[in-house]
């Protein structure tokens, strides 16, 4: 569980999550589990999820 005042995902976790999401064989649920957060938390920190990464790469 996250500590009060400490974000569930900092810049390092967001960077790791984006790197994992770049691999289409890994599900969002698996990425969230690896980071130690819920999928909803992942989407909150990376709006658009995997599709936002595809647009950035295009």
Secondary structure as GFF3:
##gff-version 3
##sequence-region A 1 58
A	DSSP	alpha_helix	11	21	.	.	.	ID=ss1
A	DSSP	alpha_helix	28	35	.	.	.	ID=ss2
A	DSSP	alpha_helix	39	45	.	.	.	ID=ss3
A	DSSP	alpha_helix	49	57	.	.	.	ID=ss4
###
